[in-house]
Amino acid sequence: MDLIRHVLSGLGGGIAFLIFYLGLGDAPSLSIGAGLAAYGAVQLIFRALAPGAPTGSAAVDILTVADGHLDAINHLAGVAPPALAARLRRLEDVALPVVYRVQEHPENAMDQRRLLTFYLGLGRRLGEHGQRLYQLRGADHPSLAKIGAMLDEVTGAFTARAESARAVELARLETELAVLERSLEAERGA
């Protein structure tokens, strides 16, 4: 599909060039500009019409960034030394449920943006630095312990956010229960 889109866009750009250059007698530079603009316009039209095309929503953007970070973390966990790999797997384990929640409820994506972009990206960079240090200096380098501690903090941010979300959900459920109890008591008294 990608090749067809480029070919059709090129045809659209070529036709626009010919119309401007031969048909209207414009200067070559203006005709080339019109051809490039037509190429870009046809590309945008194909992207908009593609089934399942990203809508540009916050959820799609956040999930795209998170998927890239998770893929990199997964790869790093496969090649990292055991201590670093275990921490990267733990980070992956606490991040995946957040990704699933955003997929299920994209309207709440902005609430998870910091976790899935900043903290997950930080975890990825820490994993990359740890892997590079291990390659250069081996498992005994003191900075690897610092990187492990920082990865634990990143994982802790996910855990703390999950606990906070559970506390909010629990408070909401308790409030609803209190309202239902009052409604039931009011019905009994009526």
C-alpha positions in Angstrom: 0.0 0.0 0.0 2.9 2.4 0.8 4.4 1.9 -2.7 1.1 2.6 -4.4 0.5 5.7 -2.3 4.0 7.0 -3.3 3.4 6.2 -7.0 0.0 7.9 -7.1 1.4 10.9 -5.2 4.2 11.1 -7.7 1.8 11.0 -10.6 -0.3 13.8 -9.0 2.9 15.9 -8.5 4.0 15.2 -12.1 0.6 16.2 -13.5 0.6 19.4 -11.4 4.1 20.2 -12.7 3.0 19.7 -16.3 -0.1 21.7 -15.9 1.8 24.6 -14.4 4.8 24.4 -16.7 3.3 23.5 -20.0 -0.3 24.4 -19.6 0.0 27.7 -17.8 3.6 28.6 -19.0 4.8 29.3 -15.4 8.5 29.4 -14.5 10.1 26.0 -13.8 10.8 26.8 -10.2 7.1 27.7 -9.6 6.0 24.6 -11.5 8.3 22.4 -9.4 6.9 23.9 -6.2 3.4 23.2 -7.4 4.4 19.6 -8.2 5.9 19.1 -4.7 2.8 20.7 -3.1 0.5 18.3 -5.1 2.7 15.4 -4.1 2.4 16.3 -0.4 -1.4 16.9 -0.7 -2.0 13.5 -2.3 0.1 11.9 0.5 -2.0 13.6 3.1 -5.2 12.5 1.4 -4.1 8.9 1.4 -3.1 9.0 5.0 -6.5 10.5 6.0 -8.3 7.8 4.0 -6.2 4.8 5.2 -8.2 2.4 7.3 -7.1 2.6 10.9 -5.1 5.7 10.3 -4.0 7.5 13.4 -6.3 10.4 14.2 -3.6 12.5 15.8 -5.4 12.1 19.2 -3.4 12.4 22.4 -4.0 8.7 23.1 -2.5 7.6 19.8 0.5 9.9 20.2 1.1 8.7 23.7 0.7 5.1 22.9 3.0 5.4 19.9 5.8 6.9 22.1 5.1 4.3 24.8 5.3 1.4 22.3 8.7 2.6 21.1 10.0 2.8 24.7 8.6 -0.6 25.6 10.1 -2.2 22.5 13.5 -0.8 23.3 13.2 -1.8 27.0 12.2 -5.4 26.0 15.2 -5.6 23.7 17.5 -4.3 26.4 16.2 -6.7 28.9 17.1 -9.5 26.6 20.7 -8.5 26.2 21.5 -6.8 29.5 23.3 -8.3 32.5 21.0 -10.2 34.8 20.6 -7.5 37.5 19.8 -4.8 35.0 17.6 -7.1 33.0 15.5 -8.0 36.0 14.9 -4.3 36.8 14.0 -3.6 33.1 11.5 -6.5 33.2 10.0 -5.1 36.4 9.6 -1.7 34.7 8.0 -3.4 31.7 5.6 -5.3 34.0 4.3 -2.2 35.8 4.1 -0.1 32.6 2.1 -2.6 30.5 -1.1 -2.3 32.6 -0.9 1.5 32.2 -0.7 1.1 28.4 -3.7 -1.3 28.5 -5.7 1.2 30.5 -5.0 4.0 28.0 -6.0 1.6 25.1 -9.3 0.8 26.8 -10.0 4.4 27.9 -8.2 6.8 25.5 -10.2 9.7 26.9 -7.9 9.4 30.0 -4.7 9.3 28.1 -3.5 12.7 29.3 -3.6 11.5 32.9 -1.0 8.8 32.0 1.1 11.0 29.6 3.9 11.7 32.1 4.3 8.0 33.0 4.2 6.7 29.4 6.4 9.4 27.9 8.8 10.9 30.5 9.2 8.0 33.0 9.2 5.2 30.4 11.6 7.2 28.3 13.8 7.8 31.3 13.8 4.0 32.1 14.8 3.3 28.5 17.7 5.7 28.6 18.8 4.3 31.9 18.7 0.8 30.4 20.7 2.0 27.4 23.3 3.6 29.6 23.5 0.6 31.8 24.0 -1.7 28.9 26.7 0.5 27.4 28.5 0.7 30.8 28.4 -3.1 31.1 29.9 -3.5 27.6 32.7 -1.0 28.4 33.5 -1.8 32.0 31.8 -5.1 33.0 29.4 -5.9 35.7 31.5 -4.4 38.5 31.3 -0.8 37.5 29.8 1.3 40.4 27.6 3.3 38.2 25.6 0.2 37.4 24.3 0.2 41.0 23.3 3.8 40.6 21.5 3.0 37.4 19.7 0.1 39.1 18.6 2.4 41.9 17.3 5.0 39.4 15.4 2.3 37.5 13.8 1.2 40.8 12.7 4.8 41.3 11.1 4.9 37.8 9.3 1.6 38.6 8.2 3.2 41.9 6.6 6.1 40.0 4.4 3.6 38.1 3.6 1.8 41.3 2.8 5.0 43.2 0.5 6.2 40.4 -1.3 2.8 40.3 -1.8 3.0 44.1 -3.1 6.6 43.8 -5.5 5.5 41.0 -6.7 2.7 43.2 -7.2 5.0 46.1 -9.3 7.4 43.9 -11.3 4.5 42.6 -11.9 3.2 46.1 -13.0 6.7 47.3 -15.4 6.9 44.3 -16.9 3.5 45.1 -17.3 4.3 48.8 -19.1 7.6 47.9 -21.4 5.7 45.5 -22.1 3.1 48.2 -22.9 5.9 50.7 -25.3 7.4 48.2 -27.0 4.1 47.6 -27.3 3.4 51.3 -29.0 6.8 51.8 -31.3 6.2 48.9 -32.2 2.8 50.3 -32.8 4.3 53.8 -35.0 7.1 52.2 -37.0 4.4 50.4 -37.6 2.4 53.6 -38.7 5.6 55.4 -41.1 6.6 52.7 
